[in-house]
């Protein structure tokens, strides 16, 4: 039986696809005009703020109430500033400072930038409690490892972002922090004993009036031992809706991720997510195109015809998405002059923690140093091309600064020995990123320090030890401003 046009339009009303390029393709514009809920922007869609504003103006010309979303967490996960590095540190740095006024101000500043670019919903903040230091995908995206700290900063971030007229979206429900698997690749399992602690930040976000919650593709055996949260009625309807009382929009994490699309395909996973209680389907794989989008829509509509997805549930989801879109496009009363643009650097400076184990004369550096940056492979939420490190900003403060960047396969013993011989007599700065999770980094670091115990170590990931190097600087992030703040300390600028 052919799928009816009305059913296909109803299905489109819950979809938030991505697309390629700086201009929306014809199929996106056509579908928006015909009722597509909206789109998700990625760094592949973004050149600069002015271009994004032009892009969203085209989208809203097709559908004035299109929901335009972006994954802009600040810190390492940035889309608007993927080309330059973020002008704001991520959640962990904010949690270290633990100033709720600062977190709210930073989130509002971000919201003003997003609103000016025509973006109505930000898939932030991460409300995950990073209770597992070996977590491969959350880490510095969280506000910390203490549920109380994460809860209060989640609430402040939601408050600041939404005061600028941009909907916040707390993620990844019911909490991705205590996991050791990246859901881009597999199904993480949440420990039953920690679930109540993991839920605390989501309770706080709901109390603050967060407009949306994003699901995590996580298995929570205490609620559902068989289905990941995104596909589980027990988690989305029973826990989030009924037990926690959330009445806003439930948005899925990228439905193309292996944890949910693997068994069912993206169309099948999307239909099951809506049936479980989700309202909007986020999908944004690099290869997503018109044919894939049409197949996904048809699969959801077919699920209605087959009885897998009640049409009433689909209609309820479409209503919730429509109401959120109306809120985001109703016009903000926020004063665009409220943000000063400097709050990110202020936050990064305040988050720095410096541990001195040698003569205080080690800082500031006596002359232009050589900087060794050990660069690990990052997870898929972080754009591979986003710049990070200390060498570039330090060169601006100490002309003559030179640098070497090693990846895992390059940091060999001979390469390190050659480098040490070349920079003998110069100050040495070693920059690492989550060294505790990457054995090759730890090995290279100790090789360097065995020869140069006078070196300064800068940890731009989650710090594990502060007793390494003559001076240890923890930035709690690899955002551009984190590198700038570290460089200022090294050069004696503050």
Beta strands, then each sheet from edge to edge (+ up, - down):
strand 1: 15-17
strand 2: 38-41
strand 3: 67-70
strand 4: 121-122
strand 5: 167-173
strand 6: 188-189
strand 7: 212-215
strand 8: 218-219
strand 9: 249-251
strand 10: 281-283
strand 11: 353-356
strand 12: 370-374
strand 13: 402-406
strand 14: 428-432
strand 15: 456-459
strand 16: 471-474
sheet 1: 9+ 7+ 5+ 4+ 3+ 2+ 1+ 10+
sheet 2: 6+ 8+
sheet 3: 11+ 16- 15- 14- 12- 13-
end
